[in-house]
Amino acid sequence: MTTTTPWRGILTATALPFAPDGSVDFDRYADHVTWLCTHGSDGVVCNGSLGEYQTLTDDERARVVTTAVAAADAVGGVVVPGVAAYGSGESRRWTEQAGEAGAAAVMLLPPNAYRADERIVADHYREVAKAGMSIVAYNNPYDTKVDLTPTMLAALHAEGLIVAVKEFSGDVRRAYEIAELAPDLDLIIGADDVVFELALAGAKGWIAGYPNALPEASRALYDAAMTGDVATAVPMYRDLHPLLRWDSKTEFVQAIKLSMDIAGRFGGPCRPPRLPLLPETEAAVRTATEAALAKGYR
């Protein structure tokens, strides 16, 4: 990671702690950002889906950004807020707020209020780009129903609208097509359970979920994969994959928060409409987390 490409390296998509009364615990959140940035993360992505941004009020969402920036700045970390919204104008306003708060860049989903076509997607990114911040596109076709294909990404990059893409499709073959069509577009690993494959395919960073619970192990795995140290990376990947795959499941927020609790970091509850894990799902996450901890992963 450098100051000119702050979206590179490991950026942990932060889980957001809630107090017993359901309010955001901003003091605990600041402590978590500091802890992540001093235990292997180069910075954080706040107000992403793992941060339950859809459930926040405007005031809470803005304060999450300012809290993250203040905490990260103090220890040399960077902050890349998510700026997704139903309207392009709202996403632009969140981007402007991020810039005013001192964020390094922003992460932007395509329009997701409905299934947008390529023309609408391009116009959305053009509108948000007017705020003057570097934009990391976020491709999550499962949740948005809009697929930022390699061809579409190349067009957005050629127009100067995006600098990188968080790729969450799970299709590691796309890494090579993106590199062919847009060689200067940074590929960012967007799902924890393909970190090894995309690192070997030339990714420049990882926007990650499981460092919330296991930051040092995540860093070691990432560094080994990025340097091609297969002998180190593969055994770690096998050990951690039963956990990492939860990042791609519907219950990923609850699963990662539970793993945090088990690992000794406060994860806590989620806001509605998310509910606690079903007993069998909780047992599976607990088993995988305890197995990783028993092998010394932290």
N, C-alpha and C positions, 0 to 999 in steps of 0.2 A: 504494500500500500504506500502511496505517496500523497503529498498534498495536492498534486495535480490530478490524481486519479483516486480520490478517497473512497470510491465504491469497491476498490479491490481489497483483497485480504479477507479475513473473517469478520463479518458484521452479524452480530446476533440479533435476530428478530425477537425483541423482548416480550416476555409475558408481563402482564400488568397485575400488580397485587391490589386486592380490595380489602378494606377494613371490614370488621364484623357487621357494620351498618350498611355495607354495600357501596360506600364511597371509595374513591381511589385513594390508596395510601401513598401519597407522593413522597414522603420521607423514605419509606421502604423502597420505593421505586428508584429514587436517587441513589440509595445505597447499592441496589442491584446493578445499576448501570456502572457505578464505580467498580464494583466487584468484577463484573464481566471484563471491563477494560484493563483490569490489572491481573486477570487470570487467563489471558490468551486471546481475547477478542481485540481486533483493531478498532472497533466501534460498534454501534448499535443501529438497528432499524426500529424506530418506534412507530406506533399507529399503523402497524400491519395487522393482518388477520389474527396472528397470535396475540397481539395486544388488544384484541376485541374492540377495535376502533368503532365498529358499527354501533356499539352500545353506549358510546360516550356522548356527553353533551358537547356543544361547541367549546365551552369554557374548559372542560376537562381535556378535550383533545388538544387545545392550544397549550394548556399547562403541561401536558405530557411532553410536548416538544421542548418547551423552555426548561423543564426539569432535566430532561435527558442531555440537552446541550450544556447546561451548567455543570452537571456531574461529569460528563465525558471530557469537556474542555479542561477540567482541573487535573486530569490524569493523562492527557494527550490522546484521547480517543475522538472519533468523529461520529456524527449523527446524520443519518439519512432517513428522514421521516417518510412514511407512506402518506400520499395525498389523494387517495382514491375518494371519489364522490360520485353521486348520480349525475351531476351536471358538470360540464367542462368549466363553467365559470366558477363553481365552487372549488373544483380541484385547483384552478389557478389561484384562487384566494388562499387556499391552504399552502400552496407553493410559495406565495408571497410571504405568508406568515412564517414559514420555515426559513426563508432567506433572512427575514428580519431578526429571527431568533438566533441566527448564526449557524444553521445547518449547512453541511458540506455539499449536499445534493438531495434529490428527492426520488422516491420510487412511485411509479404511476401505473395503475391498471388501465386497460382500455375501458371505454364506456361499458357499464354492466347493468344498466337498468333494463336493457333489452339486448337482443342479439344484433349488434351493430355490424354494418358492412365495412369494407376497406375504406371507402370514402369518408365515412363518419369517424372511423378510428383515426385516420390521418388528421382530420380536422380537430379532433379532440386533443391530440398531441401538439398540434400547432398552437391551439389556444393556450394550453398550459405552458408551452415553451416561451410564450411572451413574457412570463415572469422572470426570465433570465437565469434560471437555475439549471444545472446539469440534471438530466432526467435518466433514470434507470427504468426502462420499461419492465413490466411484470407480466409474464405470460402464464396465466392460470386458466386454461380452457375448461377445466372441470367446474370451477365455481362461477366463472364469468360467462361461459358459453360463447366466448369470443376467442378464437385461436390466432395468436400473433405468429403466423407462419414465418419461416425463414425469408421468404420473398417479401412479405410485408415488413419485417424487421429491417431488411436491407433498404427498402424504400424510405422508411422513417429515418434511418441513419444517414442515408445519402442526402436527405433534406436537412440534416443537421438538427433533428429533433430529439434524438436519443444518443446516449454515449455507451450504454450497456443494456443487457437484458437479463433479468432474473428468470431462468428457464425452469418452469415447473411442470412441463408436459410429461416428464418421465421418459421421453423418447431420446435416448442418448445419441441416436444417429443424427439428430438435428444439429449437434455441435459441429459436425463436419460440413454440413450444408451452409450453416450460418457463416462459418469461416471462409467458405468459398465465395459466398455472395457478398459478404460484408467483412472483409478481413480485419478492419480496424474497430469493429464493434466488439466490446468486451462481453464475453459470455460469463455469466455469474451462475454458479450452482444454486438452484432454487429449491431443491428437495433433498433432505438429508440422506435418503436411501439411494442416491445416485452420486454421492460425493466422490467416490473413488473413480467411477467411470468417467465423469465429466472433468475431473482433475487431469486424468491422463489424456483427455481429448482436447486440452488446451484452455480450460477455464481460467479466469483471472481472479476469481473470488468466490466466496460462499456466503450467501445470506441464509443463516442457519437457525434451527430451532433448538436442537439438543444441547448446545453449549449453555443454555439456561440452567441445565442440571449438571452437565459434565464438561465444563469449559476446557480443562487441561487435556483431557483425553481427546476432545474434538480437535483441539489445536494440533496435537501430536499426529492424529490421523490425517488431517488436512496437509500438514507440512510434509509428511511422508509421501502422500499421494501426489502432491504438487511437484516434488523433486524426483518422482519416479522410483522411490524406494519401495519397490513392491514387496520385498522380503519383510519389511516392517509393517507396511500398510495392510496387506491382505489378512494376516492374523487378527489385527485390531478390527478391521472391517467385519470379519466374520463374528467376532465377539460382540460388536456393538450393533450389528444390523438388526437384531431382534428389537432393539430400541429405536434405531433410526427410522425404521419403516413406519413407525407411528406418526411421524411428521407428515406422511402422505395420506393419512386416514381421516375420516370425518371427525373423529374424536381427538384430533391432534392437540387442541388447546388443553383439554382436560388431562390427556395423557402426559404431556410435557409438564404441566403443573404438578401432577401426582409424582412424577419422577423427581422433580425439584424437592418436593416435601420429603421423599424417601432419602434423597441425597443430602438433606440437611439445609436446603435453601427453601425459603417460604415460596410455595406456589399458590396455595390457597384455592378458594372457590372461583368459579366463573360467574359472570352476570347472565341472567336469563336473556335469550331463550335457551342457552346452554344449560344442561342438567348434569348432575354428577354421573360418573361412569356407571354402567351396569355392573353388577358384581363379577360376572365372568370376564368382562373387559378389564376391570380394575385388577383382577387377579393376574391377568396376562401381563399387564404393564408392570405390576409390582414384581412379578417373577423375573422379568427381563431386566428391570432396574437393579434388583438385588443381586442378580447374577453378575452384572457388569461391575457393581461395587465390590463384590466378593473377589473379583479378579484384579482389583486395585485401580480400576478406572475412576477418575475423579473429574 
